[in-house]
Amino acid sequence: MADHARSDDPAVQAQLDRFAQLSPGRDILGLERISALMTALGNPHRALPPVFHVAGTNGKGSTCTFLRFMLEAAGLRVHVYTSPHLVRFNERVRVAGRLIEDAALAPLLAEVLDAAEGAGIAPSFFEATTAAAFLAFARTPADACVIEVGLGGRLDATNVIEAPLVCGIAQLGVDHQAFLGDDAVVIAGEKAGIAKAGAPLVTLAYPRAQTQRVAAVAAAAGATVRVKGKDWQAEAYPLGLSGGFQAENAALAVAMLRHQSRLAVSDDAIRAGLAAAHWPARLQRLKAGPLVREGAEVWLDGCHNPAAAELVAQHFAKGGPIDLVCGILANKDAVGILRPFKGLVERFTAVPIVGHEHHAPADLALLADALEMNADVATDVGAALARHAERPVLIMGSLYLAGEVLRLNDQLPD
């Protein structure tokens, strides 16, 4: 199943099963298929409320979350499209403030896939789900849309949006090398590919070569770049999301709001929204449940590349030693993800990620031992947590693993 999407609703699952017959074997970047699909569906992307479009290697999901909460604190109705989902496919599509219901989702997916078949288009999983989200958003009144780029930017399916209100780029780093390569400057240009004429492109501060590349791409598109530290300054606010690094994501979200004039969001709404924001599997403290015993300090983060791992490790470096439970997909840089935690981890337990190609736990344990983490392996997260009782525990390494943890602990994202 594309992107391992599953649903407990038979009608939704029936449509998800169709992807195996209709879609390419993997996502292939490009705007040709999504553009054709939009035409076949009546161009719903041209009927969206004002769009906040967010790209970045890390932090774009958190930036979207801060935007949503601030806009909603201002009394506005907000559509949100993010990826991937953690437990239920519905998490990707939030319609006017609520996760899409199965009863609405199944016919939308059917409509998209019927249109694709009728037009002879073979969309990727992400392209088809993007089309379904845009259909839902175009047909339901709202005041704003917050859209997260899936992969890259320039050739991402969400970049079919022609006239966003404002665009933003969060932290830049290296990830998805199979699609984007490992040249940080080239990646910066790909992210900047969401720039559109007439829409401000708001960015964080990057190294000089990346900044220049972003500026060149934006200029070619006719967009004005607004750079942190040069064109805008960050302000300190109490945040609902844990981790000092979230201040950058919050600052970007606030700057995006302030570089548009169509939607009114007061300072009070900004403060209230930032303080109320929550986003699962981003330094999330797990509640007691079937997986986590009462009184245990267990944290969950889906960080799956070295740049994200650096930020999470910096957060825990402020306290005492932690234990680490970790599973990493086979196509990820395991050494780069683990290295930032050297000196922070008292005990390391490697686990598999069931249903996905992953680094063998025994291999991860060897890497962790080389970093002096006192490593072993466990058959699953439950068995791993049973071994950790004295120190705070961080579960990390993959959003797929994070989703399984939330499911097992009965903490479904809402």
N, C-alpha and C positions, 0 to 999 in steps of 0.2 A: 504493500500500500504506500502510495506517495506520501512522503513526510510522516509515515506511520500514523496517519489519521484514523481514529476509531470513534464510534459513537454508540451509545446505548440505545439510541432511537433507531428502529429498523428502517424507517423511511430515509433518514439521513445516511445511515450506513449503506443503503442501496445505491445512493448517489455517489458516495465516496468509493464504492467498489467499481464504479464505472471508469474511474481514472486509469485503472490498470489496462483497460482496453483502448482508451481514447488518447491518453497523454503519452508524451515521450518518456523514456525510461528514467530521465533525470532532468532537472531544470537546465534549460539552455538560455543564456541571456540574449536579449534582443527585444525590440519593440514591435516587430512585424506581426507576430501572432496576436499579441494583446490588442494592437490597433485594429486588426481585422475583426477580432472578437467584439470589441467595443462597437464597431460599425454594425455587426450582425445583431447586436442587442439594442441598437438605437442610441448609441453614444451616451450612456448614463454618466460618464465621467465629466460631461459638460453641464450637468445639472446638479452638481454637488454644492452644498453650502461652502462658504469661504474655507480654504484648505491651508492648514499648517503642515508642511511637508518636511520630514526630519530624516536625515541620513547620518552615518557615522559608524565606526567600527565597534565601539562600546558606548553605552550610555544613551543611545537613541530611544530605547524603550522607556527608560526612566524619564528622559526629557518629555516624551509624549505623555507620560503619566502626570508629570507636573503641569503640563499644559492643560490636560483634561480637568484636573482638580481646580485649577485657577479659573478656568472658563466656567465650570459648573458653580463655583463659589460666587461668580458674578451673576448667577441666575440664568445662564445660557444652556441650551440643549446641545449636546456634543456627540457626534459620531466619532468612533475611534477604530482604526484598523491597525493591528499589530501582529507580529509573528516572532517565533512559532508559538503554538499553544503549549501548555504544560500538561494538562489532564484531558480537557474536552476541547474539541475543535471550535466550539462556540466562542471560546475566549478570544479568538482572533477578531471578532466582529461585535462591536458595541454600538447599538443603535439608539440614539437619543438617550444615552445614559445607562442602558441595560444590555447585558449580553443577549445576543440574538437567540430567540426561542427555536427549539427544534421544529415546531410547526411552521415557522417562517423560513427556516434555513433549507429544509428539504426541497420545497418547490423552487427556491432560488437556484440551488445547485442544479436541479433538473433543467431549469430554463437555460442556464448557461451551457450545460453539456448538450442539450438538444440543439441550441443555436450553433455550437461548435461543430457538431456532427452534420447539421444541415449545410453549413458553409464549407465543410471540408477542412476545418482547422483542427490541429492537434495541439491544444494548449498544454503547457506544463501545469502541474498541480497548483503552483503559486499563481500563475496567470488566471486560471479558472476561479480560484478562490478570491482573488482580487476583483475579478469581474462580478462575482456574486455579492461581495461587499459593496461595490459601487452601485449595483442595482438597488440594494437595500437602502443605501444612503440617499440615492436620488429620489426614492419613492416615499421617504419618511421626512417630514419637516424637521429641521434642526437649524441652529445658528452657526455652527462651525463643524469642520471635519479635521481630525488629527490623524495624519497618515504616516506610518513608519515605513521607510524603505526596507525591503526584504534583504537584498544583497547588492552591494555596490551602490549604484545610483543612476548613472547615465543610461544603462540598459535594463534597469530593474522595471518590472511590470508596472509599479506604481508611478513611474515617470511618464506614463501616458497622460497624466494630469497636465493640462496645457497652461492654466493660469492660476497658480497657487496665490494665496494671499501673502505668504511669507515662507521662506525656506530656512532651514537650519542644519548645521553640521556639528555633531558632537565630537567626542574624542576620536582621533585618527590613530590607527595601528595597522597591524598585519593580521589578516584572517581570511579564510576562504581562498587560500592561495591557488587552488585548482582553477578558480574562476578569474581571480584578480591579480595573480602573481604575487611577488614578494617585494616589489619596489614601492616604498612608502610614498614617493612623489607621484607615481602613476596612480596609486590607490587614491591619493588626495584628489587627483583630477577626476577619477571615476565618481567619487562622492559628490564633487562639485557639479557633476553633470545634471543634477536636479535643478540648477539655476535657470530661471526664466526671466525674460524681459519684463520689467515693471514690478517684479517681486524682490524685496530685499533678501539677500543671502546673509544670514547672521552666523558667525562662526566663533569658535573658541580661538585661543592663541596657539599657533603651531610653529614648528621650526621654519626657518626662512624659506627653504626650498619648497616645502609644502604650501606655505602661505602664498608664494609667488605662483605656484601652479593653480591653486584655487582661484586666485585673482584673474589669471589669464583665461581660465575656462568661463568664469562668470562674465568677464568683459566680452568674450565672444558671444555669449547669450544675451547680452544687453542688461545684465543684472548688476545691481550695486551691492558690493560686499561691505558688511559691517563687522569689524574684527574686535574681539575682546581686548581691552587694554589700549586700543587705538581709537575706536569709535564708540565704545561703551565700556562701562565699568561694572563689576559685579558688586552686589550688595549682600550683606549677611542676613539670613532669615532662619528662624527655627524650621527644621524640616521633618516631615513624617517618615522619610526613608533613612535608614541607618547608613553610616559610612561617611567619612569626611569627603570622599570623592564625589558624593552626590551634590555638593555645593556647586560644582562646575555644571552639572546637568540642570540644576535649578536655575543657575544664572543664565544659561542659554535659553531656557524656556521663558524666563522673565524678559530677556532681551528681545526674543521673538515677538512677544506680546507688545512690547513698547515700540517696536519698529513697524507696527501696522496701526492704522487709524480707523479701520472699519468697525471694529468691535470694542466697546468700552469695558475695560476691566479696571476697577479701582484698586488703590493700594491695599485697602482692607481685604478685598477679594484675593489679591495676590498673596497676602500673608496667610489668610485662612486656607487657601488652596494648598500652598506649600506645606503647611503644618499638618494637613489632613491626608496628604498623599500616601498611598501604600501600593506596593507592586510586588507580587509573589516571586520568591526565589532570587531576590536581590537583597542579600544580607538580611534574610527573614528569620526572626527568632521563632522557632516552631513551638506550638502549644503542646501540652500533654495530650497524648492520644494513643491509638493502638501501637504506634511505632516508638513514640517518645515517652519515657516514664515521667511521672510527676516529679517536679523539682529539677529535672535535668536541663542544662543549658546547651541547647543544640541549635546551631545556625545552619541555614541553607543558602547557597549561592550557586547560580548556574554558570559561573565564569568558565570559559572554555578556550581562552587564548592567553598568551603571556601578558599582554597589556592589561587585561582585566585582572589576572592573577596578581600583578604588581600592586594594583589598587587595593584589592582585598587583603593582601598580605600586610600592606601598610596600615590598614585599619587594625588588624590584630596585633601588630607589633607594639601598639601602645599599652597592651596588657601583658599578662603572664603567658606561659606556654599553652598551646592548644593541642588537641588531638585532631587528626584529619582523616576523614573517610572519603575516598576518592574513586571515581570511575571516569575514564576519558575515552572519547571516540577514537577510532583507529586513525582517522585523517587529521587529528590534532597534534600539536607539538607538545608531547607529554613532558619532555625535559624543560621546555620553556615555561610550562604552566606550574611545574613543581618547584623550580629553582628559587622563585621569590620567597618560598616558605622555609628555606634552609635557616636553621637556628630558631625557628618559631614552633616547631612541631615536636612534641614529646613522643607521640606514638602515631603511626600511620597504618591504616587498613585499606587495602585495595579491594574493590568490588567490581563485578561485571555489570554491564548495562544490557539487560536482557532484551533481545529483539533487535539489537543494533551491533554493527561491527565496532569492536572496541579493543583497546590495548588489553592484552591478557593481564589479569590481576597479578600473576607471578612476575611478569615483566615490569609492571608498575612498582611492585614491591622492591625489585632490584634497583630501579632508579631511585626510589626513596631511600633505600639503605645507603646508596652512594652519597646521598645528601644528609646522612646521619639522622634519619627520621625513625629508626627502630620500627621497621615495617613488617607487616604480615598480610595475609589475605583472608577474605571471608566469602561465603557463598552468596550473601546478599546484605543489604543495608541493615536489616533487623539483627542479623547475626553479628555484624560489625558493631552496632551500637551497644549490644549486650556486653562488649568487652571494654567499653569506655564509660567510666562512672565518676572519675575524680576531677577531670578538667572540662572546660568548655570544648565542645565538639563542633567542627565545621564539616558539613557535607558539601562537596563541590566537584566540578569537573565537566559537567554536561547538563544542559537544560532537559534532556530526556531523562537523566537520572533524577533531576530535581522534580520533574513531573511525577515520576514513580513514587518518590518519597512523599509528596503531597497527597497522592492517591491513597497510599498505605496508611497515612496518618489522618485520613478523613478531613483534610484541609483543602477542599476544592476552591480554586480561585473564583471570585465573584465579580 
